[in-house]
Amino acid sequence: FTEHVSHRFTSMQNRGYIMPGLGTVINCAGVIGGGLLGLTIKRGLPERFQNILIQAVGLCVIFLGISGTLQEIFSVGEKGIASGGTMMMIFSLSLGALLGELLNIEKHTEEFGEWIKIKSGSGGDTKFVDGFVSTSLTICIGAMAVVGAIRDGITGDISMLCAKAVLDAIIVFVMVSSIGKGCIFSVIPLGLFQGGITLLSRVIEPLLTGQAVSNMSLVGSMLIFCVGVNLMFHQKIKVANMLPALIFAVISAFLPFF
């Protein structure tokens, strides 16, 4: 079925029916739709219900990260269950964290969130920046965003981003219900990130081998787990400063000693 859908999308793009980037537009629409619905629900929720929702969201995000990590670490073969990727994780996260700390991505992301907070007239919303940063990381990190955006740019296949749009709409709906409207503005980094990848898709595609995607999924899932810990336990893991680890995860796929 998936091959049939992909073929149909490719055929439609060749005829000029689908423009590159449509998948990201649909994904962004899903985020906005889920966010607006969540905002409607939030207005009628007492604070104690909002607090328990934050814990529920954090728990879900934690297990999303755990499941994605375990899926990439463990494999089942003729000799039973095998594990791998340990050295790649250490290499990617260590160098990525150092580079991210040097660039201070977390600080710049929060400053951007503060700017949006002021421009949107949400100066009194104490959870705005946390909601913006946490939601942006949750929906932007992962192989689905990268691979889906590349497929959109190369073949016009938007099926993966359409599926992601549904998932993101649900995630943002729940997060807005618990944290607030700052989560809706995660659509800005989502659009820039996926749209940029679609524009550069022909350059990026040769780099995303099967191993590179697997490495990126593993490291991305670990970062999603950290987002969940921040939400659940009110910790301050600088997840944004670890984002360069995704780049090193791709690089490690081309190094002979991993």
N, C-alpha and C positions, 0 to 999 in steps of 0.2 A: 504493500500500500504506500509506504514512504517513498519508494522508488518511483511509483506512478505519480504521486503528488509532485515530487521534485521534477520529473519529466514535464509535467503540465506547466509548472512555473517557468521552467527553462524555455519551453515553447512560446509561452505568452510574452516573456521578456524579449525573445528574438523578434517577435512581431511588434514590439513596442508597446505592449499592454501594461507592463510593469516597469516602473522606474526604480533604479537602484536607491536604496534607503527607505523603501516603503515598509519593510519589516520593522525598522527602528521607529518609524512614525506610528505604526500600529502598537508597538511596545510602549511608546510614550503615552499614547491614548489610553491604554490599559492602566498604566500607573496613575494618570490623572483621574480616570473614572473610578478606580478603586479608592483613591485618596479622597475624592469628593464624597463618596458614599460613607467612608469611614468618618469623615468630618461631621456628617449629618448625625451619625450614631453617637459620636463623642459628646455632642452638645447635650444629650440627655442622660449621660452617664455620671453618677457621683464619683468623686475622686478615688474612693476605695475600690471601685470596679475598674477604674483606669489603671490603678496600681497592680491589681492582680492580672490584668491583661498584659501589662509590660512583662511580668514574670512568665506568663504563658508564651508570649512571643519569644522571649529570651530562651526558654526551654526548647521551643521548636527550632530556633536558629542553631542552638547548640547541637541538636541531634541531626540537623541537616548537614552541619559541618562534620560530625562524627561519621555519619553514613557515607558521605562522599570521600572522606579520608580512608576509611577502611576498605571501601570498594577499590581504591587505587593501590593500596598497600598490599592487600592479600589477593592471591590468585590460586585457582584450583587446577592442578595438573595431574598427570599420571602418578606422581609420587606423593600426592596429597596436597595440603595447603602450604603454599610458599609465600614468603613476604619479601619485600624489597623497597628500594627508594629511600632508605635511611640516610645514606651519604648525600643523596641529591637534596633531601630536605634540609640537612644541616648546612650544606653549601649555599643553597638558594636563600634560606631564611636569614642566615648570618650575614651574608654580603648584602642582601636586600635590605635588611634592617639598618645596617651601617650606612648604606647609601640614602635610604629614606630619612634617617636621622640627620644626616649631613644636609639634605635638601629641606628638612623640616616640613614634610608634606602635610603632616597632621595640623600644624599651626596654620599653614596657608589655607587648608580646607576649612578650618574653623573660622578663619577670617572671612573667607568667601561666604560661609553660612551667616556670619554676623552681618555682612553687607546685605545679603538677601533679606535677612530679618528686618533690617531698618527700612529697606526699600519697599517691603511688603506691608509695612505698618504693623509689625508684630513685636515691637520693642518690649512689651510686657510679658512675652511668652518665654519663660525661663527654660523650657524644654526644646525650644525651636532648633538650636544648633545641634544638640545631641540627636534629635530626631532626623535632621537633615543628614548628618554625617553617618549615623548608623544605617539608615535606609539606603543611602547612596552606596555604601560599601556592600550591603547585602545583595542589592540587585545588579551591581556592576561587576562584582568579582565572580569569576567562574568561566569555564570553557564555553558554556552555552552562549554567553554574550559575544565572545570573540569569534567562535566558529560560525554562529548564526549570522553575524554581521558580515563575515567573509563570504558565506554562501549567498547572502543577499547581493553583495557587490559583484560576485563572479558569475553566478548562474541565475540570479533572480529568485532563488528558492527562499521564500520567507516562512516556510512551515515551522522551522525551529524557533524563529523569533515570535511567531504567532502563539506557539505553545508557551514560550517564555512570558509573553504578554499576559496570558491568563494567570500563570504562577505569580508574576509580579503584582498583578492587580489584587490578588488575594493577600499577598504579603503586605503591600502598602495599605490595604483596607484595614487590616488588623493593627498595623503599627500606627496609623493615623488615629485609630479609635483609642489607642492607649497613650501615645506620646503627643500627638497634635499635628498641626498643619505643616510644620517644618518638614515632615516626611514627604509631603507632596512635591516639594521643590527638588527632591532627588531626581526628578525627571530631567533637570538641566544637565547634571553630569552624565546621566544615562544617555541622553541624546547626543551630547558632545563625544562621549567615548565610543558608542556604537556607530555613530555617524562617521566619525573619523576613521574607524577601522574599515567601514564600507568603502570610503573614498580611497583608502590605501590597500584595499583588499588584494590587488594583483601583486603588490610588493610583499605583503605579509604571508600570503598563502604558501609559498615554498618553504617557509620556516616552520609551519605547523604540521610537522610529521605526526604520525600516530603516537610516538613516544613523547614528543613535545606537548601534545594536547593532554596526554596522561599525566605528565609532570605538572602541567599548569593546573589541572583539575585537582591534583593532590594538594598542592600548595594553596590553591584558592579555597579549598574546603577547610584547610586548617585556619585560614584567615577568617572565614565565615564563623567557625567555631569561636574564635576570639571575639567577634562581634556579639555573639550570643552570651558569652561570659560577661562582657561589658553591660549588656542589657539586664541580665539576670542578677548579677551580684554587684552592680554599680562599681565595677572596677574601671581602671583607665589604661587598658592595654592600647598602645599607640598603633592601631591596626593600619591606619593610613600610611604610617612611616614604614610599614613592612610591604607595601604594594610593589616596590621594585623586585621583590622576591619572585614575582610572576615572570619577570623578564629573565632572571637568572635560571628559573626552572626551564624555560625554553632553551636557553643557551646550553644548559647541562645535557640536553638531549643530543647535542652534537660533539660532546667531549668524550673521548674514548675510555676514560677511567670511571664512568658512571654506569 
